[in-house]
Amino acid sequence: MKGLLEHMGIEPGRLHFSWISSAESTKFVDVVSQVTESVKALGPAQNFIKREPKVA
Amino acid sequence: MNAMTDKIRQIARRLLEEGKVDMVVGFRKGTVPMMSEPCFIKDSARVDALVWDGNCGINLANYLTRRKERMAVVAKGCDTRNIVTHIIENQIRREQVYIIGVPCQGMIDKRKVKNLADGEVLSVEEKDGKVVVTAGGGEKSFDRTALLQDNCAICHHKNPALSDELAGELVRENPDVDRYEDVRKVEAMGAAEKWKFFDELLSTCIRCYACRNACPLCYCPTCFVDESKPQWVGKGQDPTDTRTFHFLRAFHCAGRCTDCGSCERACPMGIPVRQFTKKLEKDAKELFGWEAGMTLDARPPLDTFRPDDPGAFIK
């Protein structure tokens, strides 16, 4: 899924996957900070956003 | 090609007369040129309607699901791979189908013919590797290889993967042809460029769902695009919804697509919709060494777990 989304032009770094057990609190913190960091670096998403429909 | 038609009729007649099957699914000549259409024959007196030519690109595996009869089906390489997929996915039982395998020389792309002909195409005939097109502006002859559908030109499996009887000599496969040149070209682009590429590709989509309907893999009783509770995706022509549809449609075919080209053939706008499924097909091959529909004895990669499955995407 990541492969095809990125193939379509979603920036690498916007989509993340992880598997974290409920006991792995430190891993959770690490992953969340990594994800926020990488998404912040990319800035707000421009694609895949539904804007107001164009009125003819 | 005509020898093939004769042989198919002969086999169909025998099967119906012996009562081995209740119905033969094959092609008959369409009402307009280059549009051979599926037909269902239950009476051995009617087998002469069956034909085989370069316009039988529709995937007949699509017509076999949710049926009770014992069926014989005329199937080219890709069709047999889709039948195998159906059997693996418990949509049909192996003993329910008798596969009349047709070694395939590739199907003719009706759009290429229309672009090359002068005026309206009136008839198309194939002879010895040539295709003679008669159109309003006169007659023209082309090499058959120049008119093949894109997916047929890069086909690795022209011969049936599974069959009970063959309707002709096996043809030479062409395993050296590069299947993924166009996919690599897109892969080499940057994210913004990729986005633009697919935006332009989909800009003419009218959301008719012909690609979905023609696809043998799409047999869900209610497709996700047709559901309204919950409504997964908007039904209009908003570019975001259109892209969501194409993305999800393709993803539902991951590890199952045989690149039979039905979707692209069916598209009334001529959108190269295979660009989505092909990427997944390439991934299935590169990540899992999997080609859909080649064997009844292995489970597809997306419904099994192996410890050595690639997991680089997961943290």
Interface residues (C-beta under 8 A of the other chain):
Chain A: M1 K2 G3 L4 L5 E6 H7 M8 G9 I10 E11 P12 H16 F17 S18 W19 V31 Q34 N47 F48 I49 K50 P53
Chain B: V183 V186 E187 A191 A192 E193 K194 W195 K196 F197 F198 G234 G236 D238 T240 D241 R243 T244 F247 A250 F251 A254 F276 K279 L280 D283 F313 I314 K315
